[in-house]
Amino acid sequence: MFDHAPHAATYAARAVGLNGDGKAALETERAWQWENLAPELRSICFPKGR
């Protein structure tokens, strides 16, 4: 499951972007994920940083 965490965040952000709002929606989703994720898990879910 550890290996799936970064992909889950990316898929969620992409799904938001597919609704027609484009890059702004994707960036908003990624920012929300970052802010709502426990700090100790950020390096796992966002290995390249925010």
N, CA and C atoms as a LAMMPS dump frame, in Angstrom:
ITEM: TIMESTEP
0
ITEM: NUMBER OF ATOMS
150
ITEM: BOX BOUNDS ff ff ff
-5.0000000000000000e+02 5.0000000000000000e+02
-5.0000000000000000e+02 5.0000000000000000e+02
-5.0000000000000000e+02 5.0000000000000000e+02
ITEM: ATOMS id mol type element x y z
1 1 1 N 0.799 -1.189 0
2 1 2 C 0 0 0
3 1 3 C 0.848 1.262 0
4 2 1 N 1.999 1.216 0.589
5 2 2 C 2.886 2.374 0.648
6 2 3 C 3.16 2.927 -0.751
7 3 1 N 3.36 2.041 -1.712
8 3 2 C 3.68 2.468 -3.074
9 3 3 C 2.491 3.11 -3.785
10 4 1 N 1.297 2.898 -3.29
11 4 2 C 0.108 3.434 -3.954
12 4 3 C -0.221 4.862 -3.522
13 5 1 N 0.265 5.3 -2.393
14 5 2 C -0.1 6.611 -1.85
15 5 3 C 0.187 7.759 -2.82
16 6 1 N 1.368 7.845 -3.412
17 6 2 C 1.608 8.964 -4.331
18 6 3 C 0.671 8.932 -5.54
19 7 1 N 0.34 7.746 -5.992
20 7 2 C -0.527 7.621 -7.157
21 7 3 C -1.965 8.021 -6.837
22 8 1 N -2.425 7.717 -5.649
23 8 2 C -3.793 8.073 -5.264
24 8 3 C -3.976 9.587 -5.262
25 9 1 N -3.005 10.314 -4.765
26 9 2 C -3.093 11.771 -4.758
27 9 3 C -3.12 12.312 -6.181
28 10 1 N -2.31 11.747 -7.046
29 10 2 C -2.267 12.191 -8.443
30 10 3 C -3.579 11.885 -9.153
31 11 1 N -4.132 10.697 -8.954
32 11 2 C -5.394 10.335 -9.606
33 11 3 C -6.531 11.236 -9.155
34 12 1 N -6.575 11.562 -7.879
35 12 2 C -7.626 12.451 -7.38
36 12 3 C -7.499 13.833 -8.006
37 13 1 N -6.299 14.329 -8.093
38 13 2 C -6.078 15.644 -8.703
39 13 3 C -6.444 15.625 -10.184
40 14 1 N -6.103 14.561 -10.869
41 14 2 C -6.456 14.451 -12.291
42 14 3 C -7.961 14.391 -12.474
43 15 1 N -8.636 13.659 -11.623
44 15 2 C -10.094 13.55 -11.726
45 15 3 C -10.739 14.914 -11.58
46 16 1 N -10.246 15.724 -10.681
47 16 2 C -10.773 17.072 -10.517
48 16 3 C -10.524 17.882 -11.78
49 17 1 N -9.355 17.73 -12.36
50 17 2 C -9.014 18.462 -13.569
51 17 3 C -9.839 18.057 -14.774
52 18 1 N -10.378 16.853 -14.77
53 18 2 C -11.163 16.364 -15.897
54 18 3 C -12.561 16.968 -15.975
55 19 1 N -12.988 17.645 -14.924
56 19 2 C -14.342 18.186 -14.948
57 19 3 C -14.436 19.498 -15.722
58 20 1 N -13.34 19.914 -16.354
59 20 2 C -13.372 21.087 -17.202
60 20 3 C -12.772 22.331 -16.596
61 21 1 N -12.381 22.282 -15.331
62 21 2 C -11.806 23.457 -14.686
63 21 3 C -10.313 23.606 -14.965
64 22 1 N -9.71 22.577 -15.516
65 22 2 C -8.327 22.65 -15.932
66 22 3 C -7.296 22.714 -14.828
67 23 1 N -6.196 23.375 -15.153
68 23 2 C -5.025 23.409 -14.275
69 23 3 C -5.308 24.062 -12.925
70 24 1 N -6.155 25.067 -12.902
71 24 2 C -6.466 25.736 -11.63
72 24 3 C -7.117 24.76 -10.658
73 25 1 N -8.031 23.939 -11.135
74 25 2 C -8.698 22.957 -10.28
75 25 3 C -7.704 21.906 -9.794
76 26 1 N -6.799 21.503 -10.673
77 26 2 C -5.791 20.515 -10.292
78 26 3 C -4.904 21.077 -9.185
79 27 1 N -4.452 22.308 -9.333
80 27 2 C -3.601 22.925 -8.321
81 27 3 C -4.345 23.12 -7.004
82 28 1 N -5.605 23.467 -7.078
83 28 2 C -6.421 23.636 -5.869
84 28 3 C -6.565 22.304 -5.143
85 29 1 N -6.799 21.245 -5.888
86 29 2 C -6.944 19.911 -5.284
87 29 3 C -5.639 19.472 -4.629
88 30 1 N -4.522 19.664 -5.313
89 30 2 C -3.226 19.268 -4.751
90 30 3 C -2.932 20.053 -3.476
91 31 1 N -3.253 21.34 -3.476
92 31 2 C -3.028 22.162 -2.284
93 31 3 C -3.895 21.679 -1.135
94 32 1 N -5.148 21.321 -1.43
95 32 2 C -6.052 20.812 -0.392
96 32 3 C -5.5 19.517 0.193
97 33 1 N -5.053 18.62 -0.688
98 33 2 C -4.488 17.35 -0.216
99 33 3 C -3.299 17.605 0.7
100 34 1 N -2.404 18.482 0.282
101 34 2 C -1.206 18.786 1.062
102 34 3 C -1.574 19.303 2.45
103 35 1 N -2.48 20.261 2.501
104 35 2 C -2.867 20.893 3.767
105 35 3 C -3.609 19.94 4.703
106 36 1 N -4.324 18.975 4.157
107 36 2 C -5.136 18.075 4.972
108 36 3 C -4.451 16.752 5.291
109 37 1 N -3.271 16.571 4.792
110 37 2 C -2.511 15.354 5.055
111 37 3 C -1.608 15.569 6.265
112 38 1 N -1.51 14.566 7.109
113 38 2 C -0.618 14.655 8.269
114 38 3 C 0.797 14.956 7.781
115 39 1 N 1.466 15.923 8.399
116 39 2 C 2.811 16.316 7.951
117 39 3 C 3.787 15.152 7.813
118 40 1 N 3.688 14.177 8.684
119 40 2 C 4.624 13.048 8.613
120 40 3 C 4.359 12.139 7.408
121 41 1 N 3.223 12.287 6.745
122 41 2 C 2.903 11.472 5.571
123 41 3 C 3.148 12.215 4.253
124 42 1 N 3.42 13.481 4.319
125 42 2 C 3.574 14.283 3.094
126 42 3 C 4.694 13.761 2.199
127 43 1 N 5.797 13.355 2.77
128 43 2 C 6.909 12.874 1.941
129 43 3 C 6.567 11.556 1.266
130 44 1 N 5.623 10.827 1.808
131 44 2 C 5.197 9.56 1.201
132 44 3 C 4.239 9.831 0.046
133 45 1 N 3.252 10.675 0.278
134 45 2 C 2.236 10.947 -0.743
135 45 3 C 2.704 11.951 -1.788
136 46 1 N 3.646 12.787 -1.417
137 46 2 C 4.186 13.797 -2.329
138 46 3 C 5.707 13.678 -2.333
139 47 1 N 6.237 12.607 -2.923
140 47 2 C 7.681 12.385 -2.874
141 47 3 C 8.502 13.492 -3.549
142 48 1 N 7.891 14.241 -4.449
143 48 2 C 8.608 15.339 -5.126
144 48 3 C 8.302 16.676 -4.479
145 49 1 N 7.609 16.662 -3.36
146 49 2 C 7.221 17.891 -2.692
147 49 3 C 5.892 18.394 -3.199
148 50 1 N 5.492 19.497 -2.657
149 50 2 C 4.199 20.055 -3.014
150 50 3 C 4.243 20.521 -4.433
